[in-house]
Amino acid sequence: MNPAQSKGSYASAISLDELQKLGPELIEAGHHAIDASHALTYAPSRGSDELRERVAEIHSGDATLTADHVVITQGSLMANYLVLTTICGPGDHIICQYPTFGQLYLLPKFMGVDVTLWKASEDKGWALDVDELATLVKPNTKAIVVNNPCNPTGFVLPRADCERIIAIARRSNLILISDEVFRPLFYEQSAPPMVSLGYQRTISTSSISKAYGLPGVRIGWVVTPDAELMKKFVTVKDYAINISRLDDGVATFALQDTVRTRILARNIALMKESISLVDGLVQRTGSQCSWTPAAGAGTAFVKILSKDGTPVDDVDFCERLVEREGISVIPGDHCFSEPAPGEFKGYVRINLGEPQRLRASLDALEAFIRQY
């Protein structure tokens, strides 16, 4: 396998040894990522108290959240699945930010939910029109779904827009779901956790995978200040598999304040380095490439034109790139266009988590773009 091949959209993965070196004070005090003395029983259904307390702290912001406001899941994929299958069904309507991770709108569609896509455009830097959102609400609207920071565009909803979205949700008593799996990977302005902004019917989902560089630790979570919603999530989760006790311990260690701060400093530096590399590529191939630099998350969404000035066939481009150069990027139109193909023709998603791999591939990628 070519060493330049792209990996996942997470920050460069951390080994257990590397993780523990980020918390020497904890190790000296006898707190290890894995406690070898623990019996390998089932983990608590909702996750350990200590892990839920750590998650509550990082989502509190202006609010005061506790372990009671958190349930731990097997990754953010299961967190989103738990939320969406619990709160909506046939006859309901939801509004979902777009483009975004497909699960957030395709899963509800599969369940018979009416989905309206709240579309962003690169012409506006992938910003969302909050005034338009208000016009999309229907009598049967159940929820608004956002992804902040956004995969694949890297757009970050600023605090002012988050507050306006909450005001719209509050007027119609809607549930507001915020997939925050890339939070807090911010490179310009930051954004608060949605559950910290004072609206009871908000839900945040996230995990240890993307921002923290620990995708092999299958830990995600659902956070909500709404006790009734949390009761429903806990009840439904009783019919799903428990998390691993080992994963719970590693995640708890990683989310300790000192370790978490060092992980994020490392990962944000890696992402910023990759953003600079992608921007350099775009500048050098300006007649064929364009993008809105990512303000957050772990991905770059780049538009590529062929030599005749038309958008490339992104699937063909990506397949040939793998075959000829061993470099893997994601075809944007194929993976993110819904309901009809063509909206993102020519776009590719480049993962930002491993700048050393990206740097190793740049010359070959640039040459391939120029001759395509």
N, C-alpha and C positions, 0 to 999 in steps of 0.2 A: 504493500500500500504506500503510495506517495506520501511523504511526510507533510506535504502542503495540503492534504485533503482536509476539508472543513469538518469540524466536529459539531456538537450540539450548540444551542443558543445560550448556554450557561457560561458564566465566567470559568476560566481554566480550573479544572477540578483539583481539589486539594486532597492529599493523602492523609491518612489518620496520623502519621508521624508529623507531617507539616502542620496539621490542625493543632496538635498538642503543643508544638513549639510556639504557637501563637498565644498560648496561655500558661507561661512558666509559673506565674504566681499561683494559679490553680493547681498545677501539678505538685508544686512544693507543699501546698496545703493538703495534698492527698486527694484532690478531685480530678479524676481522669475521665476521658471521653467515654471509655468503657470500664465499668466496674466489674472486674473479674470475679468478685465475691458474690455477685447477685445470681440467684437461681434463675434459669431461663424459663420462667413461667410466662403466661400471657401478660401483656402489658395492660394497664387499666384501659377500659373501653374508650374513655374520652382523652386518653393521654395522661401522663404523670402530672401531678399538681405543679411541680417545678417547671416543666416545659410550658404548660399553659400559662403560668405566671410570666415567663419570659416573653411569650407571644403577646400577652395582654399589654405588657409594658411597651413593646415596640410599636403597638398600634394605638396607644392611648392619646398621644398628642395633647390636645386641649381637654380631652375627656379623661375620666378615670375608669379604666376597664380592669377587670379582675379575671382570674382563672375561670370563673363561672360563665364568662362571656366567650369562651373558647372551646372548640372541640377539635381534636387532632385527627387527621386523616392520612391515608396512604398517598401522599403527594397532592399537588394542587389539582391535578386532573380529577381525582376522587372528590376533592373539596367542591369543585365546580359541579360535578355530577350530583353530589349530595344536595347541594343548594337548588339546582335547577329542577331536579326530579321531585323535590319536596314542595316547592312553592308554586309550580305551574303545571298545567295539563290542558287537554282538549277544551276549546272554548275560550281559553285565555289569550291575551295578546301581550307581547313584550317588545321593547325597543332596544336594539343592540347597536353599539358603536361599530363602525365598519370602515376600513378593513381591520380585522382582528383575528385572534385565534379561533379557528372554525368551531370548536366545541361550544363556544358561547352562544352561537345562533343555530348551528346545525342540530345539536342535541334537542333543543326545544322543538324545532321543526319536525324531527323524527317522532316526537311525542304528540304531535297534532296541535302544537301551539302556533298561533298566528304571529309571525315575526316581521317587524318593520326594521329595515337597516337604516341607521342614522349615519349617513355617508360623509366621510371626510374627503378632501381633494388636495393633491399636492400643490395645486395652484395657490392654496392658502396655507402652505406649510404643514399640511395634514391637520390643521386646526378644525375643530368641530363648531358648527353654528348652533349655539345654545338657543337662540330665538327660534330656529327651525325645530328643535326638540319639542318645544311647547306645542307646536302644531301637529305633532305625530301622536299625541296622547288620544286614546279612544276610550269610550265608556267601559270596555272590558280590559283595558290595559292593567296588567298585574305588576310589571317590573320594568325598570330601566337597567341596562347592563353596560358597564364601561370597563375598559382595560387600561390601567394607568400605572406605569408607563405602558405604551402600546407596542405590541408585537403585531405587525412587522415594522411599523413606520418609525418607532422611536419617539413619537409625539408624547408630550407630557401635558395633561390638563392642569392649568394653573389653579391656584386656590380660589381665585375669584370665580372661575367657571365652575369649579366643584360646588361652591356655595350656591350659584345660580341653578345648577342641576338639582341640588337638594331642595331648593325652593319650589321647583316644578314638581318634584316627587311629593313634597309635603302637601301641596295644594290638592292633589288627587289621591293622597294616602297610598302612594305607590312604594313598593320595595325597591331599593337602590342597591344593586350588586356591583361591586368593584373588584375585578380580578387584578390583584396587585403583586403577581408572581415575580415581576422584575423590580419591585420596590425594595430598597431605596437606591437603585442605580440611576442617579440623576447627575447630569454633566453641566447643566446650566442652572435653571431655577428648579427648586424642589417642589414637591406637592405633599400635602398632609394625607395621612390615612383617612379614607372616606368615613370610617366609623368614628373618627375623632371630632367630627364637625357638628355634633349636637342633634342629629336626626335619628330617632330611635329605630326606624325601619331601614337601616343600612346594614349591609353585609360586606365584609372584606374577605377574600380568599387569597392564600399565598402558600409558599413552601420554602424549604431550605435549599432547593435545587439551583435556581437561576442566579439570583443575586449573590448567594453565599458560596457557589462553586461546589456544592455537595449533592449532585444529582443521584449518586448511588445510595444516599440516605433517603429512604422513601417516607419523608415526613412532610405533610402539608397541614393546612388548618383552615377553619372557618371561624370568623370573629363577628359577633353581632351584639349590640347592647340590648336587643329585643329579647326578653325572656321567653315569650311565647314562641318566637321563631327558633330560638335555641332548643327549647324543649322538643319541637318537631324534629330538628336535625339530629338530636341525640337519640330519639326514638327510632328514626329511620336507620341511623348508623348501627344500631344494635343488630341489624340484619346484614351487615357487611363485615368484612374481615378486620380483626384488630391490627394495629401497628406492631412492629417489632420492638421488643424491649431494648435491644441493642441500638436500634435507630433512635429511639426516644432519648437514650443516654447521650449519643453523639450530638444530636440536635440541641439538647439542653446545654451541653458544653459549648457548642458553637455560638449560641445566643447569649452567653454570659457577656456582660457589657464590654469587658476588656478584649475578649476574643472577637466578638462581633465587630467592634470598631476597627481592629486590625485586619480582619477579613475584608471588610468593605473598603478600607483604604487601598488594600492590594488590588481588589477587583475593579474598583473605579479607575485606578491608574492603568490597568490592563485595557479596559474598555476605551479610555481616552486615547491611548496609544493606537489602538485599532482604528478609531474614528479619524485620527490624523492620517493614518495610512490610506484609508478609503478615500478621504478627501483629496489626498495627493494623486491617487489614481484617477479620480474624477477630473481634477484640474488638468492632468496630462492628456486625458482623452476627452476634452471638453466638447468636441463636436459630436461625440458618440455617447457620452455618459452624463447623467445629471442625478442629483439627489438633494433631499433636504437633510442636512446632518442630524443624526440622532441626538435628541436632548435627554434621552433616557433609554432604559431597556438594554438589550444585548444584541440588537440586530440593526443592519443597515439595509434600507430598501432603495435600490439603485435602478434607474431606468437606463437601458442600453439600446442604442440605435445601430442598425447595420450600416455598411458603408454608403448605401443609397439614401440614408436618412430616415428610414422607416423603423418602427420598433421591431426588435428581433422576435422570432418565435422562441419564447423563453424556455419551453420544454426542449426543443431541438438544441438550443444554445447550451443548456445545462447538460444534456446527454452527451453532446460532442465534447464539451469541456472535460467531463469525467473520462471519456474514452481516450482522448488525446493527451491530456495533461495530468490526469489523476486528481483534479481539483473539483470539489463538490460544492455547489451553491444551490439554492432552492429556487425553482421556477415560480415567480410571484403570481402570474395570472393563473397558472394551473392550481396553485395551492390556496389562493386567497380570493379569487373572483367568485361571486355568488350574487344572484342566481344564475346569470349567464356569463360565459367566458368572454374575455376581451377587455374588461375594465382595467386590468393591470398588465396588458400585453407589453412585453419587453422588460418588465421588472424582474429583478432577482433579489433574493434575500441573502445577504452575506452576514455570517455570524462573527461577532466581535470579540468573543471571549478569549481567543488565543492569538495575540498579535505576532508571536514568533512563527506560527504556521501561516498566518496571513502574509507576513513579510516574505516568507520563503516562496510564496505563490505569485507575488505581484508581477514580476517580470513576465512570467508565462501567461498570466491572466491578461495583462495589458496587450501583449502581442496577439493573443487570441481574439480580443475585442477588436483590434485594429484590422485584422484580416477577415473577420466574420462577415 
